[in-house]
């Protein structure tokens, strides 16, 4: 009995010391400081390619430096730069088997100023038939391969909306051509001309090297861009994005601060603040291409955790909960606390493949987004009213602390989540 009592006493002391440590490092005051900076009016809504966006990137980099994190392999700073292109259509001409086609039946996604595609070009043919899920074509516009996509006339309305998705594209030598209707492709020619403008974009990436499992990576991420300055609502035209997603970036900075102080990560931790999420997820796509997915053990993508979830305080949901056992691991590590992770309550919105975790998830990585956002009733979503005054900073701090505690066995190398089964 004395031995048992002593064991329980030591356990209680250990837990108490752990909680005191995390409360000291991940504090409401520090959460408020970072949130206040990222969602301030002088950040001008952090829209990609703007001075406000660059200012936010510099602030995040300064926080990583203050913590003492290292640069990612191959980088000379915390900046991971890449190019996004903005094409402006000048002209389209198309003929099939000698018959001139209406240019409106052809939509081209390309970063090339002059594109000519013929029956000899070797583009892979894809057919979107009646009954298919048209939304899946959005994956094609990531320009991974040269494609000719033939779309059934039943999707004419959706086809007409495709140009709205080509405001920005990844820089690529590949092109995708969408063609509406059944046409004879035995002999065809499509000629498209664009004016191409290149925009420089920057992810902010930092590394905390692991000890005995350096070649196994755990990623903590969020996106720091928002939608900038828009149509005024009342006297306010700045879309501050306090919840979307300054809250996620605040979380990864706090998590980095904690694990640097703990100095107990067997696996290498990567902290990534993505840009250009709001215009197509370009930051996370580029970041993911720089990694070997086989080395990524888990990805914690954190988005919109500044408000209570539909279950109230001390709770959050995990997108794609059922696709791996990562959620179960996280919840097991939180036994004895009041916090609860839930499966995504909005499966019809396909959130698992709509955030910055998607690229790595499609490659099999247990990459999940953690959020509290009530997708059916967030009153400040994409509005100027998404300001720090609308957030519950105390609850947000508890969520960040819970993510830290829930990740401990993955960070230490004790647990390895199962992989996502590839769907494509």
Secondary structure, DSSP 8 states (H G I E B T S, - for coil): -HHHHHHHHHHHHHHHHHHHHHHHHS-HHHHHHHHHHHTSGGGGGGBTTSHHHHHHHHHHHHHHHHHT-B--TT-SSSEEEEEEEEEEEEEEEEEETTEE--GGGEEEEES-SEEEEETTS--EEEEE-TTS-GGGGGGGGG-SS-EEEEE-GGGHHHHHTGGGG-SSEE--S-EEEEEES----SSEEEEEEEEEEEEEEEEEEEEE--SSEEEEEEEEEEE--B--EEEEETTEEE---IIIIIHHHHHHHHHHHHHHHH---SEEEEEEEE--TTTTSHHHHHHHHTS-GGGEEEEEEE---SS-BTTBSSEEEETTGGGSSHHHHHHHHTTTSS-EEEE-S-GGGTGGGTSTTHHHHHTT--EEEEE---TT--TTTTSTT-SGGGS-HHHHHHHHHHHHHHTHHHHTTS----------
